[in-house]
Amino acid sequence: MISVIFNYIFFRLLRDVWKCLKGNPIELETEKVKSAQRHLDNLPVWFLGYYPQMCCRFFSCTWQFTFDEFENARRRVAKLEAIAFQGKNALEPLAEAEKKLIAAKQKYRQAKTIPEKEEAIAAWQAAIYLFDAIPLETLAGNNAQIKVKGYKHEFVNTQIGTYIAAAQEFDFQAEKIKSTQAQTATSLWEQAISRLNQIPQENPRYLEAQRLIANYQVKLEKSATQKSSSTYIGAAKKIAFQAATHSQNPPHSAEKWSQIASLWERSINILEKIGVEEAGYVEAQKYLADYQTNLGVIQTRIKMEIEAKRILDDANTKTQHLLANPPDSHQQFKNELNSLA
């Protein structure tokens, strides 16, 4: 009779344990698993045999459990308890990952500028990495992998859209400043191309990105030409500034005016290197006209200074001759001095 009662209790208890083993580890209550373990420990197993015995009833026969099977059941329950504990611990990183993902998406929606959006994208990607770090053997890990597929799809679409939006924004800013800040415009187009190059070939927007890249490459080449023109114009303006500075506080000697003229000539020679096909050609022509006018003025002053010096030297020579050979008449001497003036 005791054996029948024992087997009945044993069967019921194992049935509950097996249900737990097949159930959801995270949803199991820890106390329920511990209770199952205590019941197994308290079962009167002193009369279990080492070998299984057949117990026949009216219509069927079943095997009674042995002591080894009982010990195996205890180990299974202990393993179940460990699984439940691990699954419960995995809930915390799952919740943390979902919290950070929601925060990153909210930050992206509120972002107004490209840098703010890219910062939110980085936080979004970091949150996705947290899902991949959850152990796969837990239910939390399985749930995380199921969810993260959708999260990654949404993230990739958003990331690619941000790349394209950033490139278009860089292009817009570059167009605004290309005539005055060619170097900065070049940098912006390079950043735009860099963003678009990150779009993989298998992405549906890859062809769109390639069309934009081709467009920005053309602008980049023109900007490089503009950059070269700007370099020439900048160099010419610096030399012209030196020429204008040296021209201050006249009169100057013919030698100094010649030095100033050479500075204007150097500025003009630099500007003449800018071809008609280059973006800075019109601006260069404006400065070229001014510098050529200034050079003409300086060349006139050189001629005037040379002529003035010649006249002065001639007057000095005649004066010295007059003083060395004065005429006999005072009136004649006076007349010759007046002629020198």
Order of alpha helices (4+ residues) and beta strands (2+ residues): alpha-alpha-beta-beta-alpha-alpha-alpha-alpha-alpha-alpha-alpha-alpha
